[in-house]
């Protein structure tokens, strides 16, 4: 019986919130200045097409250089292994 009573007597997992006091003074807010800014305008179509074309050319160039580097390294690796087999 004592064990059952002790199991029921435990602290809650979350602390209970403290009630707010009515006497506290509110802190004054911070003043904010509103500035007029220019309206948003989309990027011109020609500029977007130029960005797409230049990104495509750069990606093909990097891909070609990576393919050349991979081909050279594979050919060197195959040549080195075939020379080892002949010895």
N, CA, C and O atoms as a MOPAC input file, in Angstrom:
PM7 MOZYME 1SCF
protein

 N      0.81800 1    -1.18100 1     0.00000 1
 C      0.00000 1     0.00000 1     0.00000 1
 C      0.87100 1     1.25800 1     0.00000 1
 O      0.55200 1     2.24000 1    -0.67000 1
 N      1.95900 1     1.22200 1     0.74700 1
 C      2.88200 1     2.35900 1     0.81400 1
 C      3.53800 1     2.59400 1    -0.54300 1
 O      3.74800 1     3.73900 1    -0.94200 1
 N      3.86200 1     1.51100 1    -1.25400 1
 C      4.47200 1     1.64100 1    -2.57500 1
 C      3.50100 1     2.29400 1    -3.55300 1
 O      3.90700 1     3.14000 1    -4.35000 1
 N      2.23800 1     1.91700 1    -3.50500 1
 C      1.25100 1     2.52000 1    -4.40100 1
 C      1.06000 1     4.00300 1    -4.11200 1
 O      0.90700 1     4.80000 1    -5.03800 1
 N      1.06700 1     4.37500 1    -2.85300 1
 C      0.93800 1     5.78500 1    -2.49900 1
 C      2.16300 1     6.58700 1    -2.92400 1
 O      2.03900 1     7.72900 1    -3.36400 1
 N      3.34900 1     5.98900 1    -2.79200 1
 C      4.56800 1     6.71200 1    -3.15800 1
 C      4.68200 1     6.87000 1    -4.67500 1
 O      5.25900 1     7.84400 1    -5.15800 1
 N      4.13100 1     5.91000 1    -5.42700 1
 C      4.15200 1     6.05800 1    -6.87700 1
 C      3.23300 1     7.17800 1    -7.33900 1
 O      3.52500 1     7.83600 1    -8.33700 1
 N      2.16100 1     7.40300 1    -6.65600 1
 C      1.24000 1     8.46300 1    -7.01800 1
 C      1.73300 1     9.84200 1    -6.61300 1
 O      1.21900 1    10.84400 1    -7.11200 1
 N      2.70200 1     9.91800 1    -5.73400 1
 C      3.22900 1    11.18900 1    -5.24300 1
 C      4.50800 1    11.51200 1    -6.00200 1
 O      5.59400 1    11.09800 1    -5.59500 1
 N      4.38700 1    12.25000 1    -7.10300 1
 C      5.57500 1    12.61200 1    -7.87700 1
 C      5.40900 1    14.01000 1    -8.43900 1
 O      4.30400 1    14.55000 1    -8.49400 1
 N      6.52200 1    14.58100 1    -8.85200 1
 C      6.47200 1    15.92400 1    -9.42400 1
 C      5.98900 1    15.83700 1   -10.87500 1
 O      6.18900 1    14.82400 1   -11.54600 1
 N      5.36200 1    16.89100 1   -11.34100 1
 C      4.91600 1    16.91900 1   -12.73000 1
 C      6.11800 1    17.13600 1   -13.63800 1
 O      7.14500 1    17.65900 1   -13.20600 1
 N      5.98700 1    16.73900 1   -14.87900 1
 C      7.09400 1    16.85300 1   -15.82000 1
 C      7.37500 1    18.30400 1   -16.18800 1
 O      8.52400 1    18.69000 1   -16.40100 1
 N      6.32800 1    19.09200 1   -16.25900 1
 C      6.50100 1    20.49100 1   -16.63300 1
 C      6.18600 1    21.37800 1   -15.43200 1
 O      5.28000 1    21.10700 1   -14.64400 1
 N      6.95700 1    22.42800 1   -15.32800 1
 C      6.71300 1    23.36100 1   -14.23300 1
 C      5.44800 1    24.16300 1   -14.52300 1
 O      5.15500 1    24.47800 1   -15.67600 1
 N      4.72500 1    24.48000 1   -13.50000 1
 C      3.51800 1    25.28000 1   -13.68800 1
 C      3.91300 1    26.73200 1   -13.89900 1
 O      4.82300 1    27.22400 1   -13.23100 1
 N      3.24700 1    27.43100 1   -14.81700 1
 C      3.62100 1    28.82800 1   -15.06700 1
 C      3.31100 1    29.70600 1   -13.86100 1
 O      2.30600 1    29.52000 1   -13.17500 1
 N      4.19200 1    30.66100 1   -13.62500 1
 C      3.97500 1    31.59200 1   -12.52300 1
 C      2.93800 1    32.62600 1   -12.94500 1
 O      2.98300 1    33.13000 1   -14.06700 1
 N      2.02500 1    32.93600 1   -12.07000 1
 C      1.02100 1    33.95000 1   -12.44600 1
 C      1.67900 1    35.31900 1   -12.58400 1
 O      2.60900 1    35.65100 1   -11.84900 1
 N      1.18300 1    36.10300 1   -13.53100 1
 C      1.74600 1    37.44100 1   -13.73300 1
 C      1.25900 1    38.36600 1   -12.62600 1
 O      0.15600 1    38.22000 1   -12.09800 1
 N      2.09000 1    39.28700 1   -12.30900 1
 C      1.74000 1    40.24800 1   -11.25900 1
 C      1.15600 1    41.49200 1   -11.89900 1
 O      1.65400 1    41.95100 1   -12.92700 1
 N      0.15000 1    42.02200 1   -11.33200 1
 C     -0.50300 1    43.19700 1   -11.90700 1
 C      0.21200 1    44.49800 1   -11.62200 1
 O     -0.10900 1    45.49600 1   -12.26700 1
 N      1.16200 1    44.55800 1   -10.69900 1
 C      1.79700 1    45.81200 1   -10.29500 1
 C      2.95700 1    46.21000 1   -11.21900 1
 O      3.39100 1    47.36200 1   -11.18300 1
 N      3.46400 1    45.29400 1   -12.03600 1
 C      4.66000 1    45.59900 1   -12.82800 1
 C      4.34700 1    46.62200 1   -13.90400 1
 O      3.27800 1    46.60700 1   -14.51400 1
 N      5.31100 1    47.51600 1   -14.12300 1
 C      5.15800 1    48.53300 1   -15.15300 1
 C      5.59300 1    47.94700 1   -16.49400 1
 O      6.52300 1    47.14400 1   -16.56800 1
 N      4.92200 1    48.35500 1   -17.51500 1
 C      5.30000 1    47.92200 1   -18.86000 1
 C      6.45300 1    48.77300 1   -19.36300 1
 O      6.46800 1    49.98700 1   -19.15800 1
 N      7.42300 1    48.13800 1   -20.02400 1
 C      8.53200 1    48.87900 1   -20.61200 1
 C      8.06100 1    49.56900 1   -21.88000 1
 O      7.26000 1    49.00600 1   -22.62700 1
 N      8.54800 1    50.79000 1   -22.14000 1
 C      8.12900 1    51.47500 1   -23.36900 1
 C      8.72300 1    50.77400 1   -24.58900 1
 O      9.81700 1    50.21400 1   -24.52400 1
 N      7.99700 1    50.81200 1   -25.68900 1
 C      8.46400 1    50.18100 1   -26.92300 1
 C      9.52900 1    51.01600 1   -27.61300 1
 O      9.80200 1    52.14700 1   -27.21100 1
 N     10.11300 1    50.46400 1   -28.62700 1
 C     11.13700 1    51.15700 1   -29.40000 1
 C     10.47100 1    51.79000 1   -30.62000 1
 O      9.69800 1    51.13800 1   -31.32200 1
 N     10.77500 1    53.06000 1   -30.86400 1
 C     10.19100 1    53.74600 1   -32.01000 1
 C     10.87600 1    53.27800 1   -33.28200 1
 O     12.09300 1    53.09700 1   -33.32000 1
 N     10.07600 1    53.08600 1   -34.31900 1
 C     10.58400 1    52.61500 1   -35.60400 1
 C     10.22600 1    53.62600 1   -36.66900 1
 O      9.08400 1    54.08000 1   -36.75100 1
 N     11.21700 1    53.98400 1   -37.49600 1
 C     10.96700 1    54.90300 1   -38.60600 1
 C     10.62600 1    54.09300 1   -39.84700 1
 O     11.28100 1    53.09300 1   -40.13900 1
 N      9.61100 1    54.52100 1   -40.57100 1
 C      9.24800 1    53.86100 1   -41.82300 1
 C      9.87500 1    54.62800 1   -42.96900 1
 O      9.72500 1    55.84600 1   -43.07200 1
 N     10.58500 1    53.90200 1   -43.83600 1
 C     11.24800 1    54.51600 1   -44.97200 1
 C     10.56000 1    54.08700 1   -46.26200 1
 O     10.07100 1    52.96300 1   -46.37200 1
 N     10.52700 1    54.98000 1   -47.22300 1
 C      9.96800 1    54.66200 1   -48.52700 1
 C     11.06400 1    53.98800 1   -49.34700 1
 O     12.16500 1    54.52200 1   -49.48100 1
 N     10.76300 1    52.83100 1   -49.88700 1
 C     11.73400 1    52.09700 1   -50.69700 1
 C     11.15700 1    51.91700 1   -52.09300 1
 O      9.94000 1    51.94300 1   -52.27900 1
 N     12.04200 1    51.73200 1   -53.07800 1
 C     11.52200 1    51.53500 1   -54.43800 1
 C     10.79100 1    50.19400 1   -54.55000 1
 O     11.10800 1    49.24100 1   -53.83800 1
 N      9.81900 1    50.13900 1   -55.44400 1
 C      9.02400 1    48.92700 1   -55.63500 1
 C      9.88000 1    47.83800 1   -56.28800 1
 O     10.87200 1    48.13600 1   -56.95300 1
 N      9.49300 1    46.58700 1   -56.09300 1
 C     10.21800 1    45.46100 1   -56.66600 1
 C      9.92300 1    45.35900 1   -58.15800 1
 O      8.77200 1    45.43100 1   -58.58700 1
 N     10.98000 1    45.19000 1   -58.93400 1
 C     10.83200 1    44.97800 1   -60.37100 1
 C     11.53800 1    43.69000 1   -60.74100 1
 O     12.64800 1    43.43400 1   -60.27500 1
 N     10.91000 1    42.88300 1   -61.56800 1
 C     11.52000 1    41.62600 1   -61.99000 1
 C     12.75500 1    41.90500 1   -62.82900 1
 O     12.88900 1    42.96700 1   -63.43600 1
 N     13.65400 1    40.93000 1   -62.85100 1
 C     14.84400 1    41.03200 1   -63.68900 1
 C     14.41300 1    40.96800 1   -65.15100 1
 O     13.53500 1    40.17900 1   -65.49900 1
 N     15.01200 1    41.77900 1   -66.00500 1
 C     14.62400 1    41.75000 1   -67.42300 1
 C     14.86000 1    40.36600 1   -68.03900 1
 O     15.76500 1    39.63700 1   -67.63200 1
 N     14.02600 1    40.02100 1   -69.03000 1
 C     14.08300 1    38.70900 1   -69.65700 1
 C     15.43300 1    38.45800 1   -70.33200 1
 O     15.94900 1    37.34200 1   -70.27300 1
 N     16.00200 1    39.46000 1   -70.96100 1
 C     17.28400 1    39.29800 1   -71.63600 1
 C     18.39100 1    38.93700 1   -70.63700 1
 O     19.25000 1    38.10100 1   -70.92200 1
 N     18.35700 1    39.56800 1   -69.48800 1
 C     19.36500 1    39.28600 1   -68.46300 1
 C     19.20100 1    37.86500 1   -67.92500 1
 O     20.19600 1    37.19100 1   -67.65900 1
 N     17.96300 1    37.40200 1   -67.76300 1
 C     17.72600 1    36.03300 1   -67.29300 1
 C     18.16800 1    35.01300 1   -68.32600 1
 O     18.74400 1    33.98400 1   -67.97200 1
 N     17.90300 1    35.28700 1   -69.61300 1
 C     18.34300 1    34.36900 1   -70.66900 1
 C     19.86400 1    34.31200 1   -70.75300 1
 O     20.44000 1    33.24600 1   -70.97200 1
 N     20.51300 1    35.46400 1   -70.57900 1
 C     21.97500 1    35.50900 1   -70.59800 1
 C     22.54700 1    34.68800 1   -69.42800 1
 O     23.53700 1    33.97700 1   -69.60100 1
 N     21.93900 1    34.78300 1   -68.26100 1
 C     22.39400 1    34.00600 1   -67.10400 1
 C     22.21100 1    32.50900 1   -67.35400 1
 O     23.07700 1    31.71200 1   -66.99100 1
 N     21.10300 1    32.12300 1   -67.96300 1
 C     20.85700 1    30.71800 1   -68.27000 1
 C     21.87300 1    30.19400 1   -69.27400 1
 O     22.41100 1    29.10000 1   -69.10100 1
 N     22.13900 1    30.96800 1   -70.32100 1
 C     23.09000 1    30.53800 1   -71.34300 1
 C     24.50300 1    30.42900 1   -70.78000 1
 O     25.20800 1    29.45900 1   -71.05700 1
 N     24.91700 1    31.41100 1   -69.99600 1
 C     26.28600 1    31.37100 1   -69.46000 1
 C     26.44200 1    30.24700 1   -68.43800 1
 O     27.50100 1    29.62300 1   -68.37000 1
 N     25.41300 1    29.98200 1   -67.65100 1
 C     25.49000 1    28.87100 1   -66.70700 1
 C     25.55600 1    27.53500 1   -67.44300 1
 O     26.25900 1    26.62200 1   -67.01000 1
 N     24.83200 1    27.41600 1   -68.54700 1
 C     24.86700 1    26.18400 1   -69.33700 1
 C     26.24300 1    25.96200 1   -69.94600 1
 O     26.76800 1    24.84900 1   -69.91800 1
 N     26.82100 1    27.01600 1   -70.49300 1
 C     28.15900 1    26.89100 1   -71.09400 1
 C     29.19500 1    26.52700 1   -70.03300 1
 O     30.04800 1    25.67200 1   -70.26600 1
 N     29.12400 1    27.16900 1   -68.87600 1
 C     30.08300 1    26.85700 1   -67.81000 1
 C     29.92500 1    25.42200 1   -67.31400 1
 O     30.92200 1    24.75500 1   -67.03700 1
 N     28.70100 1    24.94400 1   -67.19900 1
 C     28.50300 1    23.57100 1   -66.73100 1
 C     29.00900 1    22.56500 1   -67.75700 1
 O     29.57400 1    21.53900 1   -67.37900 1
 N     28.81600 1    22.83900 1   -69.06300 1
 C     29.35500 1    21.93200 1   -70.08400 1
 C     30.87900 1    21.96000 1   -70.10000 1
 O     31.51300 1    20.92300 1   -70.29600 1
 N     31.46700 1    23.12000 1   -69.89900 1
 C     32.92200 1    23.22800 1   -69.86400 1
 C     33.49600 1    22.45600 1   -68.67800 1
 O     34.47000 1    21.72000 1   -68.83400 1
 N     32.91100 1    22.61300 1   -67.51700 1
 C     33.39100 1    21.89900 1   -66.32900 1
 C     33.18600 1    20.39400 1   -66.50500 1
 O     34.04900 1    19.60500 1   -66.11800 1
 N     32.04800 1    19.98900 1   -67.08500 1
 C     31.80400 1    18.57300 1   -67.34200 1
 C     32.80800 1    17.98800 1   -68.30800 1
 O     33.27800 1    16.86800 1   -68.10900 1
 N     33.14800 1    18.73100 1   -69.35800 1
 C     34.13900 1    18.25000 1   -70.32800 1
 C     35.51200 1    18.11700 1   -69.68300 1
 O     36.21300 1    17.13300 1   -69.91900 1
 N     35.90500 1    19.09400 1   -68.87100 1
 C     37.20100 1    19.01200 1   -68.18600 1
 C     37.23700 1    17.84900 1   -67.19800 1
 O     38.26200 1    17.17900 1   -67.06900 1
 N     36.13800 1    17.60500 1   -66.50700 1
 C     36.08900 1    16.47200 1   -65.57600 1
 C     36.16100 1    15.14600 1   -66.34000 1
 O     36.80900 1    14.20500 1   -65.88400 1
 N     35.49700 1    15.06900 1   -67.50000 1
 C     35.54900 1    13.83700 1   -68.30400 1
 C     36.95500 1    13.58400 1   -68.83900 1
 O     37.40800 1    12.44000 1   -68.88000 1
 N     37.64500 1    14.64100 1   -69.24800 1
 C     39.02600 1    14.49300 1   -69.72500 1
 C     39.92600 1    14.02400 1   -68.59500 1
 O     40.74300 1    13.12300 1   -68.78700 1
 N     39.78500 1    14.62600 1   -67.41700 1
 C     40.60800 1    14.22600 1   -66.27600 1
 C     40.33200 1    12.77400 1   -65.88700 1
 O     41.26100 1    12.04000 1   -65.55100 1
 N     39.08200 1    12.35700 1   -65.92800 1
 C     38.73600 1    10.97900 1   -65.59900 1
 C     39.29600 1    10.01800 1   -66.64100 1
 O     39.81000 1     8.95700 1   -66.28700 1
 N     39.20300 1    10.37500 1   -67.91600 1
 C     39.72600 1     9.50200 1   -68.97000 1
 C     41.23800 1     9.35500 1   -68.86700 1
 O     41.76100 1     8.25200 1   -69.02200 1
 N     41.94500 1    10.44600 1   -68.60900 1
 C     43.40800 1    10.38300 1   -68.47700 1
 C     43.80300 1     9.53500 1   -67.27700 1
 O     44.72400 1     8.72400 1   -67.36900 1
 N     43.11500 1     9.71300 1   -66.15100 1
 C     43.46800 1     8.93900 1   -64.96300 1
 C     43.14900 1     7.45400 1   -65.15500 1
 O     43.92100 1     6.60100 1   -64.71800 1
 N     42.03400 1     7.13400 1   -65.79500 1
 C     41.71300 1     5.72600 1   -66.05500 1
 C     42.69700 1     5.08700 1   -67.02300 1
 O     43.10800 1     3.94300 1   -66.83000 1
 N     43.07900 1     5.82800 1   -68.07300 1
 C     44.04500 1     5.26300 1   -69.02300 1
 C     45.40400 1     5.05700 1   -68.35700 1
 O     46.08100 1     4.06500 1   -68.63000 1
 N     45.80700 1     5.97600 1   -67.49300 1
 C     47.06400 1     5.79300 1   -66.77000 1
 C     46.98100 1     4.57600 1   -65.85100 1
 O     47.93100 1     3.79800 1   -65.75600 1
 N     45.85100 1     4.41700 1   -65.18300 1
 C     45.65700 1     3.29300 1   -64.25600 1
 C     45.68400 1     1.96300 1   -65.00200 1
 O     46.31900 1     1.00900 1   -64.55000 1
 N     44.99400 1     1.89400 1   -66.14900 1
 C     44.96100 1     0.65400 1   -66.93300 1
 C     46.34400 1     0.35200 1   -67.49400 1
 O     46.77200 1    -0.80300 1   -67.48900 1
 N     47.04500 1     1.36400 1   -67.97300 1
 C     48.39500 1     1.16000 1   -68.51000 1
 C     49.33800 1     0.68000 1   -67.41400 1
 O     50.14700 1    -0.21700 1   -67.65100 1
 N     49.25100 1     1.24200 1   -66.25000 1
 C     50.11700 1     0.83800 1   -65.14500 1
 C     49.82300 1    -0.59800 1   -64.72600 1
 O     50.75300 1    -1.36600 1   -64.47600 1
 N     48.55100 1    -0.97400 1   -64.64400 1
 C     48.22400 1    -2.33900 1   -64.25300 1
 C     48.62200 1    -3.34800 1   -65.31500 1
 O     49.07400 1    -4.44300 1   -64.98000 1
 N     48.46400 1    -3.00700 1   -66.58800 1
 C     48.85300 1    -3.95700 1   -67.65300 1
 C     50.35600 1    -4.11500 1   -67.69800 1
 O     50.83800 1    -5.20600 1   -68.00500 1
 N     51.12400 1    -3.06600 1   -67.40200 1
 C     52.59400 1    -3.19400 1   -67.32000 1
 C     52.99000 1    -4.09500 1   -66.15600 1
 O     53.97300 1    -4.83100 1   -66.24600 1
 N     52.23500 1    -4.04300 1   -65.07200 1
 C     52.53400 1    -4.90700 1   -63.92300 1
 C     52.26100 1    -6.36700 1   -64.25500 1
 O     52.94300 1    -7.25000 1   -63.73600 1
 N     51.28000 1    -6.63700 1   -65.10600 1
 C     50.95900 1    -8.00700 1   -65.47300 1
 C     52.02600 1    -8.59000 1   -66.39100 1
 O     52.25900 1    -9.79800 1   -66.35400 1
 N     52.67300 1    -7.78500 1   -67.20200 1
 C     53.70500 1    -8.26900 1   -68.14100 1
 C     55.00200 1    -8.63600 1   -67.41500 1
 O     55.77500 1    -9.45500 1   -67.91100 1
 N     55.24200 1    -8.04900 1   -66.26500 1
 C     56.50900 1    -8.30900 1   -65.56700 1
 C     56.55800 1    -9.66400 1   -65.00300 1
 O     57.55500 1   -10.03900 1   -64.38600 1

